[in-house]
Amino acid sequence: MSRLEYYQRPLVAFDAENLEHRKYYFEFLTRAAWGRCPVRFICPDEHGPEGLPGIASRQLLRYYMMKEFNRVGKKQQNLAKLAQKVIDSDEL
């Protein structure tokens, strides 16, 4: 193992539920650089040009939407089941 590998920041996957990761992303938005972040986030190649900021922003959006509107999502699922029952009963 080389010294560079030994002193590198650890690789981690971004997790919107992790408070530290949200703080690191906020610092990135404030400074427009990852230089002071103590970890390196993994960014799969399949996400193309949006890169890590795009991945993180989508995960954070999903996290905060579920936190804010979780009850609404459950109601919509129940309405979808009810609508399916109505459709099924009409076919008979």
PDB file of N, CA, C and O in Angstrom:
ATOM      1  N   MET A   1       0.851  -1.169   0.000  1.00  0.00           N
ATOM      2  CA  MET A   1       0.000   0.000   0.000  1.00  0.00           C
ATOM      3  C   MET A   1       0.901   1.239   0.000  1.00  0.00           C
ATOM      4  O   MET A   1       1.890   1.304   0.731  1.00  0.00           O
ATOM      5  N   SER A   2       0.549   2.194  -0.814  1.00  0.00           N
ATOM      6  CA  SER A   2       1.335   3.422  -0.885  1.00  0.00           C
ATOM      7  C   SER A   2       0.896   4.409   0.192  1.00  0.00           C
ATOM      8  O   SER A   2      -0.174   4.267   0.784  1.00  0.00           O
ATOM      9  N   ARG A   3       1.719   5.385   0.431  1.00  0.00           N
ATOM     10  CA  ARG A   3       1.374   6.419   1.424  1.00  0.00           C
ATOM     11  C   ARG A   3       0.138   7.206   1.003  1.00  0.00           C
ATOM     12  O   ARG A   3      -0.686   7.578   1.839  1.00  0.00           O
ATOM     13  N   LEU A   4       0.018   7.453  -0.289  1.00  0.00           N
ATOM     14  CA  LEU A   4      -1.145   8.204  -0.768  1.00  0.00           C
ATOM     15  C   LEU A   4      -2.439   7.466  -0.450  1.00  0.00           C
ATOM     16  O   LEU A   4      -3.420   8.084  -0.035  1.00  0.00           O
ATOM     17  N   GLU A   5      -2.448   6.152  -0.641  1.00  0.00           N
ATOM     18  CA  GLU A   5      -3.642   5.379  -0.313  1.00  0.00           C
ATOM     19  C   GLU A   5      -3.923   5.410   1.181  1.00  0.00           C
ATOM     20  O   GLU A   5      -5.078   5.451   1.604  1.00  0.00           O
ATOM     21  N   TYR A   6      -2.874   5.390   1.966  1.00  0.00           N
ATOM     22  CA  TYR A   6      -3.042   5.388   3.410  1.00  0.00           C
ATOM     23  C   TYR A   6      -3.650   6.694   3.916  1.00  0.00           C
ATOM     24  O   TYR A   6      -4.478   6.684   4.827  1.00  0.00           O
ATOM     25  N   TYR A   7      -3.242   7.815   3.328  1.00  0.00           N
ATOM     26  CA  TYR A   7      -3.703   9.121   3.799  1.00  0.00           C
ATOM     27  C   TYR A   7      -4.957   9.633   3.089  1.00  0.00           C
ATOM     28  O   TYR A   7      -5.427  10.729   3.392  1.00  0.00           O
ATOM     29  N   GLN A   8      -5.496   8.871   2.164  1.00  0.00           N
ATOM     30  CA  GLN A   8      -6.696   9.315   1.455  1.00  0.00           C
ATOM     31  C   GLN A   8      -7.891   9.369   2.384  1.00  0.00           C
ATOM     32  O   GLN A   8      -7.966   8.665   3.391  1.00  0.00           O
ATOM     33  N   ARG A   9      -8.821  10.227   2.010  1.00  0.00           N
ATOM     34  CA  ARG A   9     -10.090  10.271   2.740  1.00  0.00           C
ATOM     35  C   ARG A   9     -10.879   9.008   2.423  1.00  0.00           C
ATOM     36  O   ARG A   9     -10.822   8.520   1.295  1.00  0.00           O
ATOM     37  N   PRO A  10     -11.604   8.474   3.377  1.00  0.00           N
ATOM     38  CA  PRO A  10     -12.350   7.231   3.124  1.00  0.00           C
ATOM     39  C   PRO A  10     -13.493   7.440   2.129  1.00  0.00           C
ATOM     40  O   PRO A  10     -14.112   8.503   2.084  1.00  0.00           O
ATOM     41  N   LEU A  11     -13.756   6.411   1.341  1.00  0.00           N
ATOM     42  CA  LEU A  11     -14.863   6.431   0.382  1.00  0.00           C
ATOM     43  C   LEU A  11     -16.143   5.991   1.073  1.00  0.00           C
ATOM     44  O   LEU A  11     -16.158   4.981   1.777  1.00  0.00           O
ATOM     45  N   VAL A  12     -17.216   6.746   0.874  1.00  0.00           N
ATOM     46  CA  VAL A  12     -18.520   6.391   1.423  1.00  0.00           C
ATOM     47  C   VAL A  12     -19.596   6.717   0.387  1.00  0.00           C
ATOM     48  O   VAL A  12     -19.397   7.562  -0.486  1.00  0.00           O
ATOM     49  N   ALA A  13     -20.726   6.040   0.495  1.00  0.00           N
ATOM     50  CA  ALA A  13     -21.880   6.346  -0.349  1.00  0.00           C
ATOM     51  C   ALA A  13     -22.707   7.424   0.348  1.00  0.00           C
ATOM     52  O   ALA A  13     -22.899   7.370   1.563  1.00  0.00           O
ATOM     53  N   PHE A  14     -23.194   8.397  -0.410  1.00  0.00           N
ATOM     54  CA  PHE A  14     -23.998   9.468   0.166  1.00  0.00           C
ATOM     55  C   PHE A  14     -25.303   8.905   0.688  1.00  0.00           C
ATOM     56  O   PHE A  14     -25.994   8.160  -0.007  1.00  0.00           O
ATOM     57  N   ASP A  15     -25.638   9.267   1.928  1.00  0.00           N
ATOM     58  CA  ASP A  15     -26.881   8.827   2.562  1.00  0.00           C
ATOM     59  C   ASP A  15     -27.593  10.062   3.099  1.00  0.00           C
ATOM     60  O   ASP A  15     -27.102  10.707   4.026  1.00  0.00           O
ATOM     61  N   ALA A  16     -28.738  10.392   2.528  1.00  0.00           N
ATOM     62  CA  ALA A  16     -29.465  11.598   2.917  1.00  0.00           C
ATOM     63  C   ALA A  16     -29.959  11.537   4.356  1.00  0.00           C
ATOM     64  O   ALA A  16     -30.213  12.581   4.957  1.00  0.00           O
ATOM     65  N   GLU A  17     -30.102  10.349   4.921  1.00  0.00           N
ATOM     66  CA  GLU A  17     -30.571  10.230   6.297  1.00  0.00           C
ATOM     67  C   GLU A  17     -29.461  10.465   7.311  1.00  0.00           C
ATOM     68  O   GLU A  17     -29.733  10.607   8.504  1.00  0.00           O
ATOM     69  N   ASN A  18     -28.222  10.506   6.855  1.00  0.00           N
ATOM     70  CA  ASN A  18     -27.078  10.727   7.739  1.00  0.00           C
ATOM     71  C   ASN A  18     -26.865  12.231   7.916  1.00  0.00           C
ATOM     72  O   ASN A  18     -26.628  12.948   6.944  1.00  0.00           O
ATOM     73  N   LEU A  19     -26.951  12.702   9.151  1.00  0.00           N
ATOM     74  CA  LEU A  19     -26.817  14.127   9.441  1.00  0.00           C
ATOM     75  C   LEU A  19     -25.467  14.675   8.992  1.00  0.00           C
ATOM     76  O   LEU A  19     -25.393  15.785   8.464  1.00  0.00           O
ATOM     77  N   GLU A  20     -24.405  13.910   9.195  1.00  0.00           N
ATOM     78  CA  GLU A  20     -23.069  14.361   8.789  1.00  0.00           C
ATOM     79  C   GLU A  20     -22.989  14.547   7.275  1.00  0.00           C
ATOM     80  O   GLU A  20     -22.391  15.514   6.803  1.00  0.00           O
ATOM     81  N   HIS A  21     -23.574  13.650   6.526  1.00  0.00           N
ATOM     82  CA  HIS A  21     -23.552  13.773   5.069  1.00  0.00           C
ATOM     83  C   HIS A  21     -24.314  15.013   4.617  1.00  0.00           C
ATOM     84  O   HIS A  21     -23.895  15.701   3.686  1.00  0.00           O
ATOM     85  N   ARG A  22     -25.429  15.294   5.276  1.00  0.00           N
ATOM     86  CA  ARG A  22     -26.178  16.515   4.926  1.00  0.00           C
ATOM     87  C   ARG A  22     -25.359  17.761   5.232  1.00  0.00           C
ATOM     88  O   ARG A  22     -25.400  18.733   4.478  1.00  0.00           O
ATOM     89  N   LYS A  23     -24.608  17.739   6.346  1.00  0.00           N
ATOM     90  CA  LYS A  23     -23.742  18.874   6.677  1.00  0.00           C
ATOM     91  C   LYS A  23     -22.635  19.039   5.637  1.00  0.00           C
ATOM     92  O   LYS A  23     -22.319  20.159   5.236  1.00  0.00           O
ATOM     93  N   TYR A  24     -22.045  17.924   5.202  1.00  0.00           N
ATOM     94  CA  TYR A  24     -20.984  17.992   4.186  1.00  0.00           C
ATOM     95  C   TYR A  24     -21.531  18.572   2.886  1.00  0.00           C
ATOM     96  O   TYR A  24     -20.859  19.365   2.228  1.00  0.00           O
ATOM     97  N   TYR A  25     -22.747  18.178   2.517  1.00  0.00           N
ATOM     98  CA  TYR A  25     -23.342  18.694   1.289  1.00  0.00           C
ATOM     99  C   TYR A  25     -23.652  20.189   1.426  1.00  0.00           C
ATOM    100  O   TYR A  25     -23.460  20.948   0.476  1.00  0.00           O
ATOM    101  N   PHE A  26     -24.126  20.614   2.595  1.00  0.00           N
ATOM    102  CA  PHE A  26     -24.377  22.037   2.822  1.00  0.00           C
ATOM    103  C   PHE A  26     -23.074  22.831   2.696  1.00  0.00           C
ATOM    104  O   PHE A  26     -23.049  23.910   2.103  1.00  0.00           O
ATOM    105  N   GLU A  27     -22.007  22.291   3.255  1.00  0.00           N
ATOM    106  CA  GLU A  27     -20.712  22.975   3.144  1.00  0.00           C
ATOM    107  C   GLU A  27     -20.257  23.041   1.691  1.00  0.00           C
ATOM    108  O   GLU A  27     -19.676  24.040   1.265  1.00  0.00           O
ATOM    109  N   PHE A  28     -20.521  21.974   0.926  1.00  0.00           N
ATOM    110  CA  PHE A  28     -20.192  22.001  -0.494  1.00  0.00           C
ATOM    111  C   PHE A  28     -20.970  23.103  -1.211  1.00  0.00           C
ATOM    112  O   PHE A  28     -20.403  23.831  -2.026  1.00  0.00           O
ATOM    113  N   LEU A  29     -22.266  23.231  -0.915  1.00  0.00           N
ATOM    114  CA  LEU A  29     -23.071  24.268  -1.548  1.00  0.00           C
ATOM    115  C   LEU A  29     -22.592  25.657  -1.155  1.00  0.00           C
ATOM    116  O   LEU A  29     -22.638  26.583  -1.965  1.00  0.00           O
ATOM    117  N   THR A  30     -22.130  25.809   0.086  1.00  0.00           N
ATOM    118  CA  THR A  30     -21.663  27.104   0.567  1.00  0.00           C
ATOM    119  C   THR A  30     -20.337  27.499  -0.074  1.00  0.00           C
ATOM    120  O   THR A  30     -20.156  28.647  -0.480  1.00  0.00           O
ATOM    121  N   ARG A  31     -19.409  26.541  -0.164  1.00  0.00           N
ATOM    122  CA  ARG A  31     -18.058  26.830  -0.647  1.00  0.00           C
ATOM    123  C   ARG A  31     -17.842  26.501  -2.126  1.00  0.00           C
ATOM    124  O   ARG A  31     -16.858  26.944  -2.719  1.00  0.00           O
ATOM    125  N   ALA A  32     -18.745  25.736  -2.719  1.00  0.00           N
ATOM    126  CA  ALA A  32     -18.619  25.273  -4.103  1.00  0.00           C
ATOM    127  C   ALA A  32     -17.372  24.419  -4.304  1.00  0.00           C
ATOM    128  O   ALA A  32     -16.766  24.434  -5.376  1.00  0.00           O
ATOM    129  N   ALA A  33     -16.989  23.667  -3.256  1.00  0.00           N
ATOM    130  CA  ALA A  33     -15.831  22.772  -3.345  1.00  0.00           C
ATOM    131  C   ALA A  33     -15.946  21.696  -2.269  1.00  0.00           C
ATOM    132  O   ALA A  33     -16.544  21.907  -1.213  1.00  0.00           O
ATOM    133  N   TRP A  34     -15.358  20.537  -2.565  1.00  0.00           N
ATOM    134  CA  TRP A  34     -15.362  19.426  -1.614  1.00  0.00           C
ATOM    135  C   TRP A  34     -14.078  19.387  -0.797  1.00  0.00           C
ATOM    136  O   TRP A  34     -13.870  18.430  -0.051  1.00  0.00           O
ATOM    137  N   GLY A  35     -13.220  20.376  -0.906  1.00  0.00           N
ATOM    138  CA  GLY A  35     -11.882  20.363  -0.310  1.00  0.00           C
ATOM    139  C   GLY A  35     -11.820  20.099   1.181  1.00  0.00           C
ATOM    140  O   GLY A  35     -10.885  19.441   1.638  1.00  0.00           O
ATOM    141  N   ARG A  36     -12.768  20.579   1.952  1.00  0.00           N
ATOM    142  CA  ARG A  36     -12.731  20.400   3.409  1.00  0.00           C
ATOM    143  C   ARG A  36     -13.567  19.227   3.896  1.00  0.00           C
ATOM    144  O   ARG A  36     -13.685  19.008   5.102  1.00  0.00           O
ATOM    145  N   CYS A  37     -14.141  18.482   2.984  1.00  0.00           N
ATOM    146  CA  CYS A  37     -14.962  17.333   3.355  1.00  0.00           C
ATOM    147  C   CYS A  37     -14.046  16.188   3.794  1.00  0.00           C
ATOM    148  O   CYS A  37     -13.125  15.832   3.059  1.00  0.00           O
ATOM    149  N   PRO A  38     -14.273  15.611   4.963  1.00  0.00           N
ATOM    150  CA  PRO A  38     -13.383  14.561   5.463  1.00  0.00           C
ATOM    151  C   PRO A  38     -13.564  13.200   4.794  1.00  0.00           C
ATOM    152  O   PRO A  38     -12.795  12.279   5.068  1.00  0.00           O
ATOM    153  N   VAL A  39     -14.551  13.054   3.934  1.00  0.00           N
ATOM    154  CA  VAL A  39     -14.771  11.797   3.221  1.00  0.00           C
ATOM    155  C   VAL A  39     -14.894  12.083   1.729  1.00  0.00           C
ATOM    156  O   VAL A  39     -15.109  13.223   1.316  1.00  0.00           O
ATOM    157  N   ARG A  40     -14.754  11.029   0.927  1.00  0.00           N
ATOM    158  CA  ARG A  40     -15.008  11.123  -0.511  1.00  0.00           C
ATOM    159  C   ARG A  40     -16.263  10.330  -0.798  1.00  0.00           C
ATOM    160  O   ARG A  40     -16.371   9.169  -0.404  1.00  0.00           O
ATOM    161  N   PHE A  41     -17.206  10.941  -1.476  1.00  0.00           N
ATOM    162  CA  PHE A  41     -18.448  10.256  -1.802  1.00  0.00           C
ATOM    163  C   PHE A  41     -18.299   9.507  -3.118  1.00  0.00           C
ATOM    164  O   PHE A  41     -17.695  10.002  -4.070  1.00  0.00           O
ATOM    165  N   ILE A  42     -18.857   8.315  -3.152  1.00  0.00           N
ATOM    166  CA  ILE A  42     -18.831   7.484  -4.352  1.00  0.00           C
ATOM    167  C   ILE A  42     -19.880   8.009  -5.321  1.00  0.00           C
ATOM    168  O   ILE A  42     -21.015   8.285  -4.933  1.00  0.00           O
ATOM    169  N   CYS A  43     -19.495   8.144  -6.571  1.00  0.00           N
ATOM    170  CA  CYS A  43     -20.421   8.604  -7.609  1.00  0.00           C
ATOM    171  C   CYS A  43     -20.381   7.612  -8.765  1.00  0.00           C
ATOM    172  O   CYS A  43     -19.420   7.621  -9.534  1.00  0.00           O
ATOM    173  N   PRO A  44     -21.383   6.764  -8.913  1.00  0.00           N
ATOM    174  CA  PRO A  44     -21.401   5.793 -10.021  1.00  0.00           C
ATOM    175  C   PRO A  44     -21.388   6.498 -11.372  1.00  0.00           C
ATOM    176  O   PRO A  44     -21.960   7.577 -11.524  1.00  0.00           O
ATOM    177  N   ASP A  45     -20.739   5.887 -12.337  1.00  0.00           N
ATOM    178  CA  ASP A  45     -20.626   6.481 -13.671  1.00  0.00           C
ATOM    179  C   ASP A  45     -21.953   6.584 -14.395  1.00  0.00           C
ATOM    180  O   ASP A  45     -22.101   7.417 -15.290  1.00  0.00           O
ATOM    181  N   GLU A  46     -22.917   5.761 -14.031  1.00  0.00           N
ATOM    182  CA  GLU A  46     -24.186   5.742 -14.746  1.00  0.00           C
ATOM    183  C   GLU A  46     -24.998   7.022 -14.573  1.00  0.00           C
ATOM    184  O   GLU A  46     -25.972   7.236 -15.295  1.00  0.00           O
ATOM    185  N   HIS A  47     -24.612   7.873 -13.626  1.00  0.00           N
ATOM    186  CA  HIS A  47     -25.364   9.106 -13.402  1.00  0.00           C
ATOM    187  C   HIS A  47     -24.926  10.231 -14.322  1.00  0.00           C
ATOM    188  O   HIS A  47     -25.517  11.311 -14.303  1.00  0.00           O
ATOM    189  N   GLY A  48     -23.921   9.999 -15.111  1.00  0.00           N
ATOM    190  CA  GLY A  48     -23.524  10.915 -16.165  1.00  0.00           C
ATOM    191  C   GLY A  48     -23.116  12.295 -15.699  1.00  0.00           C
ATOM    192  O   GLY A  48     -22.433  12.437 -14.685  1.00  0.00           O
ATOM    193  N   PRO A  49     -23.534  13.320 -16.440  1.00  0.00           N
ATOM    194  CA  PRO A  49     -23.033  14.673 -16.192  1.00  0.00           C
ATOM    195  C   PRO A  49     -23.513  15.312 -14.896  1.00  0.00           C
ATOM    196  O   PRO A  49     -22.867  16.234 -14.398  1.00  0.00           O
ATOM    197  N   GLU A  50     -24.632  14.848 -14.333  1.00  0.00           N
ATOM    198  CA  GLU A  50     -25.118  15.494 -13.112  1.00  0.00           C
ATOM    199  C   GLU A  50     -24.177  15.236 -11.936  1.00  0.00           C
ATOM    200  O   GLU A  50     -24.054  16.076 -11.045  1.00  0.00           O
ATOM    201  N   GLY A  51     -23.521  14.092 -11.929  1.00  0.00           N
ATOM    202  CA  GLY A  51     -22.518  13.796 -10.923  1.00  0.00           C
ATOM    203  C   GLY A  51     -23.043  13.755  -9.500  1.00  0.00           C
ATOM    204  O   GLY A  51     -24.240  13.600  -9.259  1.00  0.00           O
ATOM    205  N   LEU A  52     -22.131  13.897  -8.581  1.00  0.00           N
ATOM    206  CA  LEU A  52     -22.464  13.788  -7.163  1.00  0.00           C
ATOM    207  C   LEU A  52     -23.445  14.862  -6.680  1.00  0.00           C
ATOM    208  O   LEU A  52     -24.371  14.532  -5.940  1.00  0.00           O
ATOM    209  N   PRO A  53     -23.281  16.132  -7.067  1.00  0.00           N
ATOM    210  CA  PRO A  53     -24.276  17.121  -6.607  1.00  0.00           C
ATOM    211  C   PRO A  53     -25.701  16.784  -7.039  1.00  0.00           C
ATOM    212  O   PRO A  53     -26.643  17.020  -6.283  1.00  0.00           O
ATOM    213  N   GLY A  54     -25.869  16.250  -8.215  1.00  0.00           N
ATOM    214  CA  GLY A  54     -27.195  15.868  -8.678  1.00  0.00           C
ATOM    215  C   GLY A  54     -27.756  14.692  -7.902  1.00  0.00           C
ATOM    216  O   GLY A  54     -28.933  14.675  -7.544  1.00  0.00           O
ATOM    217  N   ILE A  55     -26.900  13.705  -7.643  1.00  0.00           N
ATOM    218  CA  ILE A  55     -27.320  12.535  -6.873  1.00  0.00           C
ATOM    219  C   ILE A  55     -27.734  12.965  -5.473  1.00  0.00           C
ATOM    220  O   ILE A  55     -28.794  12.574  -4.985  1.00  0.00           O
ATOM    221  N   ALA A  56     -26.893  13.770  -4.831  1.00  0.00           N
ATOM    222  CA  ALA A  56     -27.164  14.219  -3.460  1.00  0.00           C
ATOM    223  C   ALA A  56     -28.436  15.063  -3.399  1.00  0.00           C
ATOM    224  O   ALA A  56     -29.244  14.892  -2.486  1.00  0.00           O
ATOM    225  N   SER A  57     -28.622  15.962  -4.348  1.00  0.00           N
ATOM    226  CA  SER A  57     -29.807  16.821  -4.308  1.00  0.00           C
ATOM    227  C   SER A  57     -31.081  16.005  -4.504  1.00  0.00           C
ATOM    228  O   SER A  57     -32.091  16.287  -3.860  1.00  0.00           O
ATOM    229  N   ARG A  58     -31.055  14.985  -5.394  1.00  0.00           N
ATOM    230  CA  ARG A  58     -32.232  14.142  -5.574  1.00  0.00           C
ATOM    231  C   ARG A  58     -32.532  13.330  -4.319  1.00  0.00           C
ATOM    232  O   ARG A  58     -33.691  13.198  -3.925  1.00  0.00           O
ATOM    233  N   GLN A  59     -31.488  12.783  -3.689  1.00  0.00           N
ATOM    234  CA  GLN A  59     -31.703  12.012  -2.464  1.00  0.00           C
ATOM    235  C   GLN A  59     -32.221  12.901  -1.339  1.00  0.00           C
ATOM    236  O   GLN A  59     -33.092  12.489  -0.572  1.00  0.00           O
ATOM    237  N   LEU A  60     -31.691  14.116  -1.238  1.00  0.00           N
ATOM    238  CA  LEU A  60     -32.157  15.038  -0.202  1.00  0.00           C
ATOM    239  C   LEU A  60     -33.596  15.473  -0.457  1.00  0.00           C
ATOM    240  O   LEU A  60     -34.386  15.589   0.480  1.00  0.00           O
ATOM    241  N   LEU A  61     -33.932  15.710  -1.701  1.00  0.00           N
ATOM    242  CA  LEU A  61     -35.303  16.079  -2.037  1.00  0.00           C
ATOM    243  C   LEU A  61     -36.257  14.959  -1.634  1.00  0.00           C
ATOM    244  O   LEU A  61     -37.294  15.210  -1.020  1.00  0.00           O
ATOM    245  N   ARG A  62     -35.902  13.714  -1.984  1.00  0.00           N
ATOM    246  CA  ARG A  62     -36.730  12.567  -1.609  1.00  0.00           C
ATOM    247  C   ARG A  62     -36.831  12.443  -0.092  1.00  0.00           C
ATOM    248  O   ARG A  62     -37.908  12.164   0.435  1.00  0.00           O
ATOM    249  N   TYR A  63     -35.717  12.648   0.617  1.00  0.00           N
ATOM    250  CA  TYR A  63     -35.684  12.543   2.077  1.00  0.00           C
ATOM    251  C   TYR A  63     -36.618  13.565   2.723  1.00  0.00           C
ATOM    252  O   TYR A  63     -37.431  13.220   3.580  1.00  0.00           O
ATOM    253  N   TYR A  64     -36.493  14.831   2.303  1.00  0.00           N
ATOM    254  CA  TYR A  64     -37.314  15.869   2.922  1.00  0.00           C
ATOM    255  C   TYR A  64     -38.777  15.781   2.493  1.00  0.00           C
ATOM    256  O   TYR A  64     -39.661  16.131   3.276  1.00  0.00           O
ATOM    257  N   MET A  65     -39.054  15.329   1.287  1.00  0.00           N
ATOM    258  CA  MET A  65     -40.437  15.158   0.856  1.00  0.00           C
ATOM    259  C   MET A  65     -41.104  14.043   1.656  1.00  0.00           C
ATOM    260  O   MET A  65     -42.255  14.183   2.070  1.00  0.00           O
ATOM    261  N   MET A  66     -40.399  12.943   1.875  1.00  0.00           N
ATOM    262  CA  MET A  66     -40.964  11.859   2.677  1.00  0.00           C
ATOM    263  C   MET A  66     -41.148  12.302   4.125  1.00  0.00           C
ATOM    264  O   MET A  66     -42.116  11.917   4.780  1.00  0.00           O
ATOM    265  N   LYS A  67     -40.235  13.095   4.608  1.00  0.00           N
ATOM    266  CA  LYS A  67     -40.336  13.589   5.984  1.00  0.00           C
ATOM    267  C   LYS A  67     -41.535  14.522   6.137  1.00  0.00           C
ATOM    268  O   LYS A  67     -42.239  14.476   7.146  1.00  0.00           O
ATOM    269  N   GLU A  68     -41.762  15.361   5.140  1.00  0.00           N
ATOM    270  CA  GLU A  68     -42.828  16.354   5.205  1.00  0.00           C
ATOM    271  C   GLU A  68     -44.193  15.765   4.838  1.00  0.00           C
ATOM    272  O   GLU A  68     -45.193  16.055   5.494  1.00  0.00           O
ATOM    273  N   PHE A  69     -44.231  14.946   3.801  1.00  0.00           N
ATOM    274  CA  PHE A  69     -45.502  14.508   3.242  1.00  0.00           C
ATOM    275  C   PHE A  69     -45.709  12.999   3.320  1.00  0.00           C
ATOM    276  O   PHE A  69     -46.434  12.442   2.497  1.00  0.00           O
ATOM    277  N   ASN A  70     -45.108  12.343   4.260  1.00  0.00           N
ATOM    278  CA  ASN A  70     -45.209  10.885   4.353  1.00  0.00           C
ATOM    279  C   ASN A  70     -46.654  10.432   4.503  1.00  0.00           C
ATOM    280  O   ASN A  70     -47.047   9.429   3.906  1.00  0.00           O
ATOM    281  N   ARG A  71     -47.436  11.135   5.270  1.00  0.00           N
ATOM    282  CA  ARG A  71     -48.839  10.750   5.465  1.00  0.00           C
ATOM    283  C   ARG A  71     -49.633  10.875   4.176  1.00  0.00           C
ATOM    284  O   ARG A  71     -50.513  10.058   3.904  1.00  0.00           O
ATOM    285  N   VAL A  72     -49.326  11.898   3.376  1.00  0.00           N
ATOM    286  CA  VAL A  72     -50.031  12.088   2.111  1.00  0.00           C
ATOM    287  C   VAL A  72     -49.757  10.911   1.188  1.00  0.00           C
ATOM    288  O   VAL A  72     -50.660  10.435   0.499  1.00  0.00           O
ATOM    289  N   GLY A  73     -48.498  10.433   1.171  1.00  0.00           N
ATOM    290  CA  GLY A  73     -48.147   9.295   0.324  1.00  0.00           C
ATOM    291  C   GLY A  73     -48.941   8.064   0.682  1.00  0.00           C
ATOM    292  O   GLY A  73     -49.356   7.324  -0.210  1.00  0.00           O
ATOM    293  N   LYS A  74     -49.165   7.821   1.958  1.00  0.00           N
ATOM    294  CA  LYS A  74     -49.943   6.666   2.387  1.00  0.00           C
ATOM    295  C   LYS A  74     -51.392   6.816   1.955  1.00  0.00           C
ATOM    296  O   LYS A  74     -52.016   5.838   1.542  1.00  0.00           O
ATOM    297  N   LYS A  75     -51.940   8.027   2.042  1.00  0.00           N
ATOM    298  CA  LYS A  75     -53.320   8.255   1.622  1.00  0.00           C
ATOM    299  C   LYS A  75     -53.464   8.018   0.127  1.00  0.00           C
ATOM    300  O   LYS A  75     -54.463   7.452  -0.317  1.00  0.00           O
ATOM    301  N   GLN A  76     -52.483   8.442  -0.652  1.00  0.00           N
ATOM    302  CA  GLN A  76     -52.551   8.244  -2.095  1.00  0.00           C
ATOM    303  C   GLN A  76     -52.517   6.758  -2.442  1.00  0.00           C
ATOM    304  O   GLN A  76     -53.209   6.321  -3.361  1.00  0.00           O
ATOM    305  N   GLN A  77     -51.721   5.985  -1.716  1.00  0.00           N
ATOM    306  CA  GLN A  77     -51.687   4.553  -1.959  1.00  0.00           C
ATOM    307  C   GLN A  77     -53.038   3.931  -1.654  1.00  0.00           C
ATOM    308  O   GLN A  77     -53.507   3.068  -2.396  1.00  0.00           O
ATOM    309  N   ASN A  78     -53.674   4.365  -0.557  1.00  0.00           N
ATOM    310  CA  ASN A  78     -54.994   3.841  -0.207  1.00  0.00           C
ATOM    311  C   ASN A  78     -56.023   4.223  -1.260  1.00  0.00           C
ATOM    312  O   ASN A  78     -56.894   3.419  -1.591  1.00  0.00           O
ATOM    313  N   LEU A  79     -55.935   5.441  -1.792  1.00  0.00           N
ATOM    314  CA  LEU A  79     -56.858   5.868  -2.841  1.00  0.00           C
ATOM    315  C   LEU A  79     -56.647   5.051  -4.102  1.00  0.00           C
ATOM    316  O   LEU A  79     -57.610   4.723  -4.795  1.00  0.00           O
ATOM    317  N   ALA A  80     -55.405   4.720  -4.406  1.00  0.00           N
ATOM    318  CA  ALA A  80     -55.130   3.910  -5.588  1.00  0.00           C
ATOM    319  C   ALA A  80     -55.733   2.521  -5.427  1.00  0.00           C
ATOM    320  O   ALA A  80     -56.287   1.978  -6.382  1.00  0.00           O
ATOM    321  N   LYS A  81     -55.633   1.933  -4.229  1.00  0.00           N
ATOM    322  CA  LYS A  81     -56.231   0.627  -3.980  1.00  0.00           C
ATOM    323  C   LYS A  81     -57.756   0.697  -4.104  1.00  0.00           C
ATOM    324  O   LYS A  81     -58.383  -0.200  -4.666  1.00  0.00           O
ATOM    325  N   LEU A  82     -58.339   1.765  -3.576  1.00  0.00           N
ATOM    326  CA  LEU A  82     -59.784   1.946  -3.656  1.00  0.00           C
ATOM    327  C   LEU A  82     -60.224   2.093  -5.110  1.00  0.00           C
ATOM    328  O   LEU A  82     -61.228   1.510  -5.520  1.00  0.00           O
ATOM    329  N   ALA A  83     -59.476   2.870  -5.885  1.00  0.00           N
ATOM    330  CA  ALA A  83     -59.799   3.047  -7.297  1.00  0.00           C
ATOM    331  C   ALA A  83     -59.708   1.712  -8.039  1.00  0.00           C
ATOM    332  O   ALA A  83     -60.533   1.428  -8.907  1.00  0.00           O
ATOM    333  N   GLN A  84     -58.716   0.900  -7.703  1.00  0.00           N
ATOM    334  CA  GLN A  84     -58.586  -0.401  -8.344  1.00  0.00           C
ATOM    335  C   GLN A  84     -59.767  -1.290  -8.004  1.00  0.00           C
ATOM    336  O   GLN A  84     -60.232  -2.037  -8.865  1.00  0.00           O
ATOM    337  N   LYS A  85     -60.267  -1.236  -6.780  1.00  0.00           N
ATOM    338  CA  LYS A  85     -61.434  -2.018  -6.376  1.00  0.00           C
ATOM    339  C   LYS A  85     -62.665  -1.591  -7.193  1.00  0.00           C
ATOM    340  O   LYS A  85     -63.455  -2.427  -7.632  1.00  0.00           O
ATOM    341  N   VAL A  86     -62.807  -0.266  -7.387  1.00  0.00           N
ATOM    342  CA  VAL A  86     -63.947   0.247  -8.161  1.00  0.00           C
ATOM    343  C   VAL A  86     -63.851  -0.246  -9.603  1.00  0.00           C
ATOM    344  O   VAL A  86     -64.851  -0.654 -10.194  1.00  0.00           O
ATOM    345  N   ILE A  87     -62.657  -0.206 -10.158  1.00  0.00           N
ATOM    346  CA  ILE A  87     -62.459  -0.680 -11.531  1.00  0.00           C
ATOM    347  C   ILE A  87     -62.779  -2.161 -11.644  1.00  0.00           C
ATOM    348  O   ILE A  87     -63.442  -2.599 -12.585  1.00  0.00           O
ATOM    349  N   ASP A  88     -62.297  -2.926 -10.670  1.00  0.00           N
ATOM    350  CA  ASP A  88     -62.540  -4.376 -10.681  1.00  0.00           C
ATOM    351  C   ASP A  88     -64.021  -4.687 -10.541  1.00  0.00           C
ATOM    352  O   ASP A  88     -64.519  -5.604 -11.194  1.00  0.00           O
ATOM    353  N   SER A  89     -64.728  -3.948  -9.709  1.00  0.00           N
ATOM    354  CA  SER A  89     -66.162  -4.200  -9.522  1.00  0.00           C
ATOM    355  C   SER A  89     -66.969  -3.810 -10.749  1.00  0.00           C
ATOM    356  O   SER A  89     -68.009  -4.414 -11.012  1.00  0.00           O
ATOM    357  N   ASP A  90     -66.513  -2.805 -11.517  1.00  0.00           N
ATOM    358  CA  ASP A  90     -67.206  -2.396 -12.729  1.00  0.00           C
ATOM    359  C   ASP A  90     -67.071  -3.434 -13.840  1.00  0.00           C
ATOM    360  O   ASP A  90     -67.946  -3.538 -14.701  1.00  0.00           O
ATOM    361  N   GLU A  91     -65.993  -4.193 -13.827  1.00  0.00           N
ATOM    362  CA  GLU A  91     -65.769  -5.190 -14.864  1.00  0.00           C
ATOM    363  C   GLU A  91     -66.720  -6.357 -14.736  1.00  0.00           C
ATOM    364  O   GLU A  91     -66.982  -7.047 -15.721  1.00  0.00           O
ATOM    365  N   LEU A  92     -67.242  -6.596 -13.550  1.00  0.00           N
ATOM    366  CA  LEU A  92     -68.145  -7.722 -13.322  1.00  0.00           C
ATOM    367  C   LEU A  92     -69.465  -7.379 -13.889  1.00  0.00           C
ATOM    368  O   LEU A  92     -70.396  -8.181 -13.817  1.00  0.00           O
TER     369      LEU A  92
END
